[in-house]
Amino acid sequence: MNAINKDIQTFEQIEASITVLANAEVITNKILGELSRSVLLYMLDNNDDVRPVNRLLGTDENGKFLLTPMNWRLACQYFYKFVPFKSNWNETQAFIVSAKGKREALVFSKKDKKVFDTKAIAIYTWLALETNDIWTFSDTVEVKAKDIDYSKRITSAVESAIDKGGLSISDVMLAMLSSDMLTADMVIEAMGEIEEIPLEGETLEVDNKDPNF
């Protein structure tokens, strides 16, 4: 039996792995929901200790964020709404709200005396209802998905196919045409549009005999 055959699993084993994976997601959401309440309460009942919030929103010893990007962005908005501390929100807001720019940790530092009492009351009011947690909060905010530059991805894939995969332009075109979404007529139409676009340094030819010029 070779090494590959040793990795073959039964249907039952695969099903068990999928179940574990699904349960892990459920467990993650459950724990995050519980933490979204307990961390706020701990902060107010322990001399305004904001360390657990920063820990949850921060990274591990290897610089990896503890939460997935979507959960992290939601958690940042959640804690920013309630935590009565100053933070670097202005510097991190673009990624948190719209997934633009680089992901940097949202850090709460100094107590904000101007809003502390108001936000403390808001926390107790929020926690008074046992069903309120970060997932309840998620219904009130929008976490936009990160924009994907598909044109850039296609360009990169084509370049890799030619430079690293040894494919010809014809091979690339045939691969594109193998998609049910793309027809030969669509390619011909696109080529016609490309021909109408002047290359850099070129100008469109103008018929000077045209009386309109």
C-alpha atoms as an extended CHARMM CRD file, in Angstrom:
* protein
*
       213  EXT
         1         1  MET       CA              0.0000000000        0.0000000000        0.0000000000  PROA      1               0.0000000000
         2         2  ASN       CA              1.5170000000        3.3160000000       -1.0430000000  PROA      2               0.0000000000
         3         3  ALA       CA              1.4150000000        6.5870000000        0.9030000000  PROA      3               0.0000000000
         4         4  ILE       CA             -1.5670000000        7.8960000000       -1.0660000000  PROA      4               0.0000000000
         5         5  ASN       CA             -3.6980000000        4.8290000000       -0.3510000000  PROA      5               0.0000000000
         6         6  LYS       CA             -2.9990000000        5.2060000000        3.3490000000  PROA      6               0.0000000000
         7         7  ASP       CA             -4.7480000000        8.5920000000        3.2350000000  PROA      7               0.0000000000
         8         8  ILE       CA             -7.9730000000        7.1620000000        1.8170000000  PROA      8               0.0000000000
         9         9  GLN       CA            -10.8220000000        7.4860000000        4.3090000000  PROA      9               0.0000000000
        10        10  THR       CA            -14.1730000000        5.7700000000        4.4970000000  PROA      10              0.0000000000
        11        11  PHE       CA            -17.4200000000        7.6540000000        3.9360000000  PROA      11              0.0000000000
        12        12  GLU       CA            -18.1040000000        7.4790000000        7.6550000000  PROA      12              0.0000000000
        13        13  GLN       CA            -14.7080000000        9.0200000000        8.4850000000  PROA      13              0.0000000000
        14        14  ILE       CA            -15.2560000000       11.8530000000        6.0350000000  PROA      14              0.0000000000
        15        15  GLU       CA            -18.7560000000       12.4560000000        7.3960000000  PROA      15              0.0000000000
        16        16  ALA       CA            -17.3380000000       12.5830000000       10.9290000000  PROA      16              0.0000000000
        17        17  SER       CA            -14.7340000000       15.1710000000        9.8790000000  PROA      17              0.0000000000
        18        18  ILE       CA            -17.3890000000       17.3180000000        8.2200000000  PROA      18              0.0000000000
        19        19  THR       CA            -19.5130000000       17.1140000000       11.3760000000  PROA      19              0.0000000000
        20        20  VAL       CA            -16.5610000000       18.2190000000       13.5080000000  PROA      20              0.0000000000
        21        21  LEU       CA            -15.9520000000       21.1230000000       11.1410000000  PROA      21              0.0000000000
        22        22  ALA       CA            -19.5950000000       22.1860000000       11.2460000000  PROA      22              0.0000000000
        23        23  ASN       CA            -19.7150000000       21.8780000000       15.0330000000  PROA      23              0.0000000000
        24        24  ALA       CA            -16.5380000000       23.9450000000       15.3420000000  PROA      24              0.0000000000
        25        25  GLU       CA            -18.2610000000       26.8250000000       13.5710000000  PROA      25              0.0000000000
        26        26  VAL       CA            -21.2770000000       26.4940000000       15.8610000000  PROA      26              0.0000000000
        27        27  ILE       CA            -19.0310000000       26.3610000000       18.9270000000  PROA      27              0.0000000000
        28        28  THR       CA            -17.0640000000       29.4030000000       17.7400000000  PROA      28              0.0000000000
        29        29  ASN       CA            -20.2350000000       31.4500000000       17.3240000000  PROA      29              0.0000000000
        30        30  LYS       CA            -21.5580000000       30.2700000000       20.6990000000  PROA      30              0.0000000000
        31        31  ILE       CA            -18.3460000000       31.1890000000       22.5330000000  PROA      31              0.0000000000
        32        32  LEU       CA            -18.0910000000       34.5460000000       20.7810000000  PROA      32              0.0000000000
        33        33  GLY       CA            -21.6800000000       35.2820000000       21.7380000000  PROA      33              0.0000000000
        34        34  GLU       CA            -20.9420000000       34.4910000000       25.3840000000  PROA      34              0.0000000000
        35        35  LEU       CA            -17.7230000000       36.5090000000       25.3710000000  PROA      35              0.0000000000
        36        36  SER       CA            -19.4610000000       39.5150000000       23.8640000000  PROA      36              0.0000000000
        37        37  ARG       CA            -21.4710000000       39.7410000000       27.0960000000  PROA      37              0.0000000000
        38        38  SER       CA            -18.9820000000       38.5300000000       29.7080000000  PROA      38              0.0000000000
        39        39  VAL       CA            -16.1260000000       40.7370000000       28.5120000000  PROA      39              0.0000000000
        40        40  LEU       CA            -18.2330000000       43.8980000000       28.8300000000  PROA      40              0.0000000000
        41        41  LEU       CA            -19.4570000000       42.9490000000       32.2820000000  PROA      41              0.0000000000
        42        42  TYR       CA            -15.9540000000       42.0230000000       33.4170000000  PROA      42              0.0000000000
        43        43  MET       CA            -14.6230000000       45.3880000000       32.2480000000  PROA      43              0.0000000000
        44        44  LEU       CA            -17.0880000000       47.3630000000       34.3530000000  PROA      44              0.0000000000
        45        45  ASP       CA            -16.8040000000       45.1160000000       37.4140000000  PROA      45              0.0000000000
        46        46  ASN       CA            -12.9910000000       45.0030000000       37.4660000000  PROA      46              0.0000000000
        47        47  ASN       CA            -11.7690000000       48.5690000000       37.6410000000  PROA      47              0.0000000000
        48        48  ASP       CA            -12.4620000000       49.1980000000       33.9720000000  PROA      48              0.0000000000
        49        49  ASP       CA            -10.0050000000       46.5290000000       32.8360000000  PROA      49              0.0000000000
        50        50  VAL       CA            -10.1220000000       46.6380000000       29.0390000000  PROA      50              0.0000000000
        51        51  ARG       CA             -7.4040000000       44.0130000000       28.4740000000  PROA      51              0.0000000000
        52        52  PRO       CA             -9.8080000000       41.1540000000       27.5830000000  PROA      52              0.0000000000
        53        53  VAL       CA            -11.3470000000       43.2890000000       24.8240000000  PROA      53              0.0000000000
        54        54  ASN       CA             -7.9490000000       44.0350000000       23.3060000000  PROA      54              0.0000000000
        55        55  ARG       CA             -6.9710000000       40.3890000000       23.6580000000  PROA      55              0.0000000000
        56        56  LEU       CA            -10.0800000000       39.2090000000       21.8250000000  PROA      56              0.0000000000
        57        57  LEU       CA             -9.6020000000       41.7160000000       19.0020000000  PROA      57              0.0000000000
        58        58  GLY       CA             -5.8420000000       41.2230000000       18.8490000000  PROA      58              0.0000000000
        59        59  THR       CA             -3.3830000000       38.6250000000       17.6040000000  PROA      59              0.0000000000
        60        60  ASP       CA             -1.5820000000       35.6200000000       19.0420000000  PROA      60              0.0000000000
        61        61  GLU       CA              2.1560000000       35.3180000000       19.6090000000  PROA      61              0.0000000000
        62        62  ASN       CA              2.6280000000       34.6550000000       15.8890000000  PROA      62              0.0000000000
        63        63  GLY       CA              0.7850000000       37.7870000000       14.8360000000  PROA      63              0.0000000000
        64        64  LYS       CA             -2.3220000000       35.9020000000       13.6870000000  PROA      64              0.0000000000
        65        65  PHE       CA             -5.6990000000       37.4130000000       14.5460000000  PROA      65              0.0000000000
        66        66  LEU       CA             -7.7980000000       35.2760000000       16.8920000000  PROA      66              0.0000000000
        67        67  LEU       CA            -11.0250000000       35.9310000000       14.9900000000  PROA      67              0.0000000000
        68        68  THR       CA            -11.8630000000       35.4040000000       11.3450000000  PROA      68              0.0000000000
        69        69  PRO       CA            -11.9570000000       38.6390000000        9.3080000000  PROA      69              0.0000000000
        70        70  MET       CA            -15.7670000000       38.8470000000        9.2320000000  PROA      70              0.0000000000
        71        71  ASN       CA            -16.1990000000       38.0120000000       12.9240000000  PROA      71              0.0000000000
        72        72  TRP       CA            -13.3770000000       40.3840000000       13.8200000000  PROA      72              0.0000000000
        73        73  ARG       CA            -14.8870000000       43.2770000000       11.8720000000  PROA      73              0.0000000000
        74        74  LEU       CA            -18.2600000000       42.6670000000       13.5310000000  PROA      74              0.0000000000
        75        75  ALA       CA            -16.6510000000       42.4200000000       16.9770000000  PROA      75              0.0000000000
        76        76  CYS       CA            -14.7790000000       45.6820000000       16.4220000000  PROA      76              0.0000000000
        77        77  GLN       CA            -18.0150000000       47.5190000000       15.6440000000  PROA      77              0.0000000000
        78        78  TYR       CA            -19.7170000000       45.8800000000       18.6170000000  PROA      78              0.0000000000
        79        79  PHE       CA            -17.0890000000       46.7970000000       21.1850000000  PROA      79              0.0000000000
        80        80  TYR       CA            -16.5070000000       50.2500000000       19.7040000000  PROA      80              0.0000000000
        81        81  LYS       CA            -20.1800000000       50.9830000000       20.3280000000  PROA      81              0.0000000000
        82        82  PHE       CA            -20.0140000000       49.9970000000       24.0030000000  PROA      82              0.0000000000
        83        83  VAL       CA            -16.4600000000       50.2850000000       25.3400000000  PROA      83              0.0000000000
        84        84  PRO       CA            -15.9800000000       53.7270000000       26.9620000000  PROA      84              0.0000000000
        85        85  PHE       CA            -12.3090000000       53.9810000000       26.0850000000  PROA      85              0.0000000000
        86        86  LYS       CA            -10.3960000000       55.9330000000       23.4950000000  PROA      86              0.0000000000
        87        87  SER       CA             -9.0780000000       53.9000000000       20.5850000000  PROA      87              0.0000000000
        88        88  ASN       CA             -7.4670000000       54.0090000000       17.1570000000  PROA      88              0.0000000000
        89        89  TRP       CA            -10.8670000000       53.6700000000       15.4850000000  PROA      89              0.0000000000
        90        90  ASN       CA            -10.1900000000       56.4290000000       12.9450000000  PROA      90              0.0000000000
        91        91  GLU       CA             -7.1120000000       54.5770000000       11.7080000000  PROA      91              0.0000000000
        92        92  THR       CA             -8.8080000000       51.1690000000       11.4950000000  PROA      92              0.0000000000
        93        93  GLN       CA            -12.3600000000       52.1320000000       10.5140000000  PROA      93              0.0000000000
        94        94  ALA       CA            -11.9110000000       51.7360000000        6.7430000000  PROA      94              0.0000000000
        95        95  PHE       CA            -11.0810000000       48.0500000000        7.0060000000  PROA      95              0.0000000000
        96        96  ILE       CA            -13.5230000000       47.3470000000        9.8130000000  PROA      96              0.0000000000
        97        97  VAL       CA            -16.5120000000       48.8380000000        8.0120000000  PROA      97              0.0000000000
        98        98  SER       CA            -15.6870000000       48.3830000000        4.3290000000  PROA      98              0.0000000000
        99        99  ALA       CA            -12.7290000000       45.9480000000        4.2120000000  PROA      99              0.0000000000
       100       100  LYS       CA            -10.5770000000       48.6060000000        2.5600000000  PROA      100             0.0000000000
       101       101  GLY       CA             -6.8800000000       48.9420000000        3.2420000000  PROA      101             0.0000000000
       102       102  LYS       CA             -4.8630000000       46.8260000000        5.6540000000  PROA      102             0.0000000000
       103       103  ARG       CA             -6.2030000000       45.0010000000        8.6690000000  PROA      103             0.0000000000
       104       104  GLU       CA             -4.7400000000       46.5250000000       11.8200000000  PROA      104             0.0000000000
       105       105  ALA       CA             -5.7410000000       45.7450000000       15.3960000000  PROA      105             0.0000000000
       106       106  LEU       CA             -8.3320000000       47.9820000000       17.0280000000  PROA      106             0.0000000000
       107       107  VAL       CA             -6.8450000000       48.8870000000       20.4020000000  PROA      107             0.0000000000
       108       108  PHE       CA             -8.6360000000       50.5250000000       23.3210000000  PROA      108             0.0000000000
       109       109  SER       CA             -6.2900000000       52.5540000000       25.4950000000  PROA      109             0.0000000000
       110       110  LYS       CA             -7.3010000000       55.3720000000       27.8190000000  PROA      110             0.0000000000
       111       111  LYS       CA            -10.6830000000       55.7390000000       29.5340000000  PROA      111             0.0000000000
       112       112  ASP       CA            -12.8320000000       58.3410000000       27.8190000000  PROA      112             0.0000000000
       113       113  LYS       CA            -14.3500000000       60.2910000000       30.6900000000  PROA      113             0.0000000000
       114       114  LYS       CA            -16.6700000000       62.2260000000       28.3700000000  PROA      114             0.0000000000
       115       115  VAL       CA            -18.6360000000       59.1390000000       27.3800000000  PROA      115             0.0000000000
       116       116  PHE       CA            -17.8450000000       56.6980000000       30.1850000000  PROA      116             0.0000000000
       117       117  ASP       CA            -21.0310000000       57.0730000000       32.2350000000  PROA      117             0.0000000000
       118       118  THR       CA            -23.2510000000       57.1100000000       29.1580000000  PROA      118             0.0000000000
       119       119  LYS       CA            -21.6950000000       53.9830000000       27.6980000000  PROA      119             0.0000000000
       120       120  ALA       CA            -21.6480000000       52.2040000000       31.0590000000  PROA      120             0.0000000000
       121       121  ILE       CA            -25.4000000000       52.7120000000       31.3250000000  PROA      121             0.0000000000
       122       122  ALA       CA            -25.7700000000       51.5110000000       27.7250000000  PROA      122             0.0000000000
       123       123  ILE       CA            -23.8600000000       48.3150000000       28.5930000000  PROA      123             0.0000000000
       124       124  TYR       CA            -26.0100000000       47.5040000000       31.6190000000  PROA      124             0.0000000000
       125       125  THR       CA            -29.1660000000       48.2620000000       29.6390000000  PROA      125             0.0000000000
       126       126  TRP       CA            -27.9860000000       46.0210000000       26.8030000000  PROA      126             0.0000000000
       127       127  LEU       CA            -26.9850000000       43.1430000000       29.0790000000  PROA      127             0.0000000000
       128       128  ALA       CA            -30.2420000000       43.3440000000       31.0100000000  PROA      128             0.0000000000
       129       129  LEU       CA            -31.8260000000       41.3670000000       28.1960000000  PROA      129             0.0000000000
       130       130  GLU       CA            -30.1900000000       37.9330000000       28.2970000000  PROA      130             0.0000000000
       131       131  THR       CA            -30.6350000000       37.3130000000       24.5910000000  PROA      131             0.0000000000
       132       132  ASN       CA            -28.6110000000       40.3840000000       23.6270000000  PROA      132             0.0000000000
       133       133  ASP       CA            -25.1480000000       39.5530000000       22.3570000000  PROA      133             0.0000000000
       134       134  ILE       CA            -22.9230000000       40.2440000000       19.3710000000  PROA      134             0.0000000000
       135       135  TRP       CA            -25.2120000000       38.2510000000       17.0640000000  PROA      135             0.0000000000
       136       136  THR       CA            -28.2240000000       40.2950000000       18.0930000000  PROA      136             0.0000000000
       137       137  PHE       CA            -26.1210000000       43.3750000000       17.4400000000  PROA      137             0.0000000000
       138       138  SER       CA            -25.1690000000       42.0740000000       13.9730000000  PROA      138             0.0000000000
       139       139  ASP       CA            -28.7620000000       42.5950000000       12.8440000000  PROA      139             0.0000000000
       140       140  THR       CA            -28.3380000000       46.3470000000       13.3240000000  PROA      140             0.0000000000
       141       141  VAL       CA            -25.1100000000       46.8760000000       11.3780000000  PROA      141             0.0000000000
       142       142  GLU       CA            -23.7840000000       46.0990000000        7.9290000000  PROA      142             0.0000000000
       143       143  VAL       CA            -20.4200000000       44.4110000000        7.4790000000  PROA      143             0.0000000000
       144       144  LYS       CA            -19.6190000000       44.8570000000        3.8000000000  PROA      144             0.0000000000
       145       145  ALA       CA            -17.8150000000       42.0620000000        2.0250000000  PROA      145             0.0000000000
       146       146  LYS       CA            -14.4070000000       42.9270000000        0.6650000000  PROA      146             0.0000000000
       147       147  ASP       CA            -14.4580000000       43.9620000000       -2.9900000000  PROA      147             0.0000000000
       148       148  ILE       CA            -12.7880000000       41.4210000000       -5.2410000000  PROA      148             0.0000000000
       149       149  ASP       CA            -10.8610000000       42.6020000000       -8.2850000000  PROA      149             0.0000000000
       150       150  TYR       CA            -11.8220000000       39.7920000000      -10.6550000000  PROA      150             0.0000000000
       151       151  SER       CA            -10.0850000000       41.4540000000      -13.5990000000  PROA      151             0.0000000000
       152       152  LYS       CA             -6.8150000000       41.3810000000      -11.6910000000  PROA      152             0.0000000000
       153       153  ARG       CA             -7.3570000000       37.7410000000      -10.7540000000  PROA      153             0.0000000000
       154       154  ILE       CA             -8.0340000000       36.7600000000      -14.3650000000  PROA      154             0.0000000000
       155       155  THR       CA             -4.9750000000       38.6620000000      -15.5930000000  PROA      155             0.0000000000
       156       156  SER       CA             -2.8000000000       36.9690000000      -12.9800000000  PROA      156             0.0000000000
       157       157  ALA       CA             -4.2080000000       33.5240000000      -13.8350000000  PROA      157             0.0000000000
       158       158  VAL       CA             -3.5840000000       34.0260000000      -17.5630000000  PROA      158             0.0000000000
       159       159  GLU       CA             -0.0330000000       35.2460000000      -16.9620000000  PROA      159             0.0000000000
       160       160  SER       CA              0.6970000000       32.2350000000      -14.7490000000  PROA      160             0.0000000000
       161       161  ALA       CA             -0.8310000000       29.8450000000      -17.2740000000  PROA      161             0.0000000000
       162       162  ILE       CA              1.4430000000       31.1990000000      -20.0120000000  PROA      162             0.0000000000
       163       163  ASP       CA              4.6400000000       31.8740000000      -18.0310000000  PROA      163             0.0000000000
       164       164  LYS       CA              4.5490000000       28.9300000000      -15.6270000000  PROA      164             0.0000000000
       165       165  GLY       CA              2.1320000000       26.5020000000      -17.2400000000  PROA      165             0.0000000000
       166       166  GLY       CA              3.5170000000       26.7650000000      -20.7640000000  PROA      166             0.0000000000
       167       167  LEU       CA              0.0950000000       27.3760000000      -22.3190000000  PROA      167             0.0000000000
       168       168  SER       CA             -0.2570000000       29.2530000000      -25.5630000000  PROA      168             0.0000000000
       169       169  ILE       CA             -2.7080000000       32.0760000000      -26.2030000000  PROA      169             0.0000000000
       170       170  SER       CA             -4.8270000000       29.5790000000      -28.1350000000  PROA      170             0.0000000000
       171       171  ASP       CA             -4.8450000000       27.2260000000      -25.1360000000  PROA      171             0.0000000000
       172       172  VAL       CA             -5.9910000000       30.0740000000      -22.8880000000  PROA      172             0.0000000000
       173       173  MET       CA             -8.7590000000       31.0770000000      -25.2820000000  PROA      173             0.0000000000
       174       174  LEU       CA             -9.9420000000       27.4750000000      -25.6280000000  PROA      174             0.0000000000
       175       175  ALA       CA            -10.0030000000       27.1430000000      -21.8470000000  PROA      175             0.0000000000
       176       176  MET       CA            -12.1240000000       30.2730000000      -21.5990000000  PROA      176             0.0000000000
       177       177  LEU       CA            -14.4950000000       28.9860000000      -24.2740000000  PROA      177             0.0000000000
       178       178  SER       CA            -14.9450000000       25.7350000000      -22.3210000000  PROA      178             0.0000000000
       179       179  SER       CA            -17.0120000000       27.7190000000      -19.8190000000  PROA      179             0.0000000000
       180       180  ASP       CA            -20.7760000000       27.5510000000      -20.2720000000  PROA      180             0.0000000000
       181       181  MET       CA            -20.8690000000       31.2800000000      -19.4800000000  PROA      181             0.0000000000
       182       182  LEU       CA            -18.7950000000       32.2320000000      -22.5160000000  PROA      182             0.0000000000
       183       183  THR       CA            -19.5330000000       31.7550000000      -26.2060000000  PROA      183             0.0000000000
       184       184  ALA       CA            -17.4820000000       32.3160000000      -29.3510000000  PROA      184             0.0000000000
       185       185  ASP       CA            -19.7780000000       35.2030000000      -30.3270000000  PROA      185             0.0000000000
       186       186  MET       CA            -19.0890000000       36.9080000000      -27.0240000000  PROA      186             0.0000000000
       187       187  VAL       CA            -15.3350000000       36.5880000000      -27.5930000000  PROA      187             0.0000000000
       188       188  ILE       CA            -15.6290000000       38.0020000000      -31.1170000000  PROA      188             0.0000000000
       189       189  GLU       CA            -17.6790000000       40.9110000000      -29.8110000000  PROA      189             0.0000000000
       190       190  ALA       CA            -15.1060000000       41.5860000000      -27.0940000000  PROA      190             0.0000000000
       191       191  MET       CA            -12.2680000000       41.4900000000      -29.6350000000  PROA      191             0.0000000000
       192       192  GLY       CA            -14.1260000000       44.0780000000      -31.6900000000  PROA      192             0.0000000000
       193       193  GLU       CA            -14.3410000000       46.3620000000      -28.6660000000  PROA      193             0.0000000000
       194       194  ILE       CA            -10.6290000000       45.8930000000      -27.9830000000  PROA      194             0.0000000000
       195       195  GLU       CA             -9.7270000000       46.8840000000      -31.5520000000  PROA      195             0.0000000000
       196       196  GLU       CA            -11.5430000000       50.1890000000      -31.0600000000  PROA      196             0.0000000000
       197       197  ILE       CA             -9.3480000000       51.0870000000      -28.0730000000  PROA      197             0.0000000000
       198       198  PRO       CA             -6.1270000000       52.8890000000      -29.1410000000  PROA      198             0.0000000000
       199       199  LEU       CA             -2.9050000000       51.5610000000      -27.6780000000  PROA      199             0.0000000000
       200       200  GLU       CA             -0.7410000000       53.7890000000      -25.5340000000  PROA      200             0.0000000000
       201       201  GLY       CA              0.9890000000       56.3530000000      -27.7320000000  PROA      201             0.0000000000
       202       202  GLU       CA             -1.4120000000       55.8100000000      -30.6160000000  PROA      202             0.0000000000
       203       203  THR       CA             -4.2360000000       58.0450000000      -31.7730000000  PROA      203             0.0000000000
       204       204  LEU       CA             -7.4300000000       57.1960000000      -33.5490000000  PROA      204             0.0000000000
       205       205  GLU       CA             -7.2870000000       57.8280000000      -37.2920000000  PROA      205             0.0000000000
       206       206  VAL       CA             -9.6660000000       60.5340000000      -38.4640000000  PROA      206             0.0000000000
       207       207  ASP       CA            -11.0130000000       60.7230000000      -41.9770000000  PROA      207             0.0000000000
       208       208  ASN       CA            -10.2760000000       64.3490000000      -42.9050000000  PROA      208             0.0000000000
       209       209  LYS       CA            -12.5840000000       64.0410000000      -45.9090000000  PROA      209             0.0000000000
       210       210  ASP       CA            -15.5550000000       63.7800000000      -43.6150000000  PROA      210             0.0000000000
       211       211  PRO       CA            -17.3990000000       67.1220000000      -43.9730000000  PROA      211             0.0000000000
       212       212  ASN       CA            -18.1940000000       67.0220000000      -40.2710000000  PROA      212             0.0000000000
       213       213  PHE       CA            -14.5390000000       67.6460000000      -39.4160000000  PROA      213             0.0000000000
